[in-house]
Amino acid sequence: MQTSAAAPPAAEPPGDPQPAAPARRHSLTERLATRWGGLVTAWRRSLQLRAVATTVLLSALAMLGAGIFLSNQIADGLFQERFRQVQEESVRGLNQVKSNFESAATTDRSSTVAFVNDTLKLVQGDGASVQRDFILTPLPSSENIYVTNTASGGLTTAVIPESLSMTVRDNPGVYWESISFPHATYDTPGLAFGTKVQLPPGREYALYLVYDLESVQQTLDFIHRVLAIGGFLLLCVTGGIAWYTTRLVVRPVSNAAMVSEKLAAGELQERLEVHGEDEIARLGTSFNRMATSLQDQITQLATLSQMQQRFVSDVSHELRTPLTTVRMAAEVLHDARAEFDPINRRSAELLYNQVERFQTLLNDLLEISRFDAGVALLDAEVLDLVPVVRRVVETASLHAENLGSELRVHVPGDGCMVEMDPRRIERIIRNLVMNAVEHGEGNPIDITVAQDEHAVAVTVRDHGIGMDPDEAARVFDRFWRGDPARARTTGGSGLGLSIATEDTRLHGGWLQAWGQKGEGACFRLTLPRTLGDPVGSSPLPLTPRSQLALGQALSAEETSPHTASLPTLPSAGFALPGNILRAVPPAERAVAPPAEPDEAADPDQDLIADDEPGTDQGGRHA
């Protein structure tokens, strides 16, 4: 094979490196990283690219293997053909020269040299198809020689391999070996045939015939170029065929994926274009029928939902006037109950209490209807959250004392400023506290407020009956109660936690719940310090720590915020280690609040039910 001589590397001029070189290298690295990332993304997302690339790669490997096999076979065939030709020529020529040398009758140096030159000219350059040169060199044991080293074509004995020289010196006959034939700037393959001859005055010489196989190498190089060009063109044709073939299949699938994404985004009128009658066409027709069926069902459900929302809103508004009249009459009867007999007095008290409960239920239904209609608005301002919590505690303290529960408040000493709608936040906390009092079984209730750089949080921890997995999964459902047979001391509407969830959604925060049967429950409200900012973590853990066990109070060190870095989790229904469950409504599945690391670390905790703000659900206790 031809090998070009490598040029010596140019010496770099001395001097200090350019200051801008590191910046250029850094920029090049960034560009390469960006392009590599783009290629990786395209590889992952494009089925057609992977199919075409795989086809071309496998075809290239197959062609490379076939090319190597063909190259070896062609090279071996060319060599064998040339070898047979030059072998016959060299054996015939060497034997003829050897016979002439043995029959030489010269007795002096000059005549011997002239005779040798004339004889060797007969074998120089008369090869049938390749160039031929000779080398005549005395053997080391010869003395008093007439003829010194003689060669044609500028050759020297250095081209003769040592193994061939030793074989010719020690054995009679003709021997050969492949060699590297030197040229000015490159080497080519060649063959050397040698035998031992005698010259006057009876001295031994080694005579070699050297063949240059450059023409054979050129033929082989030409065949290699033809194979390489043909292979490249065949790869291009194969890639084009693979691209066109996969495009026939992948393009309809890609269109179906794009239409599916639009359908999922709410563009229910999108359909696939169907051409032909093949399998892809039948798939497109079936897809369009499915999309039409889904559109009809979704439209019917949307219409029904709007009718239901309108019905609830209209009924709630229509009931306000008669309810006001009934309430006024109930108040009159309640104020005059002292004049009634015991049975009528009790009836007046029951009427008054149930009308009050009916009024609360009606107000909650009106609030829910505003949420469903999307007309609920925030009246936000930057305020301290601590006074809001204290007002709720003062309101609920009387009811808590009646049930034997102690309300323990843990707040930071420097306040807790947050942008919020105080009316809605107070309603959320009041719902959580009243639920804790209702289900606290007379045990202490801890209300903790904390903050960090980005968020504020309020946790309400009771040590009552707790929740099992089924209850926690439905804790924010409308009109749902954990134990319908359980007697209540307050007349809730069953919509408290659902309204609290909607209020939290308006603030862009989280409302989450943890529960364990017999250990109580913990509800956590997390709000961004500034409206519109995303909430990535909560200043307070959701899972209670061992210090919050029944009968133990928080120490002074534990009133400070406990920040837990929360990882971002996928936006879909999912389960996490430690029996963590999350109920995510369809409207809010684009963003899901992360789960607590503390929760995943304790597999003994029974349940955590995290409800994303905005979930259209109610509460376990109104």
Buried (B, 14 or more C-beta within 10 A) or exposed (E): EBEEEEEEEEEEEEEEEEEEEEEEEEEEEEEEEEEEEEEEEEEEEBBBBBBBBEBBEEBBEEBEEEBEEEBEEBBEEBBEEBBEBBBEBBBEBBEEBBEBBEEBEBEEBEBBBEBBEEBBEEBBEEBEEBBBBBBBBBBEEBEEBBBEEBBBBEBEEEBBBEEBBEBBBEEEEBBBBBBEBBEEEEBBBBBBBBBBBBBBEEBBBBBBBBBBBBBBBEBBEEBBEEBEEEBEEEBEEBBEEBBEBBBEBBEBEBBBEEBBEBBEEEEBEBBBEBEEEEEBBEBBEEBBEEBEEEBEEEEEEEEEEEEEBEEBBEEBEEBEEEBEEBBEEBBEBBEEBEEBEEEEBEBBBEBBEEBBBBBBBBBBBBBBBBBBEEEBEBEBEEBBBBBBBBBBBEEBBEBBEEBEBBBBBBBBEEBBBBBBBBEBBBBBBBBBBBBBBBBBBBBBBBBBBBBBEBBBBBBBBBBBBBBBBEBBBBBBBBEBBBEEEEEEEBEBBBBBBBBBBBBBBBBBBBBBBBBBBEBBBBBBBBBBBEBEEEBBBBBBBBBBEEEBEEEEEBEEEEBEBBBBEBEEBEEEEEEBEBBBBBBBBEEBEEBBBBBBBBBBEBEEBBBBBBBBBBBBBBBBBB
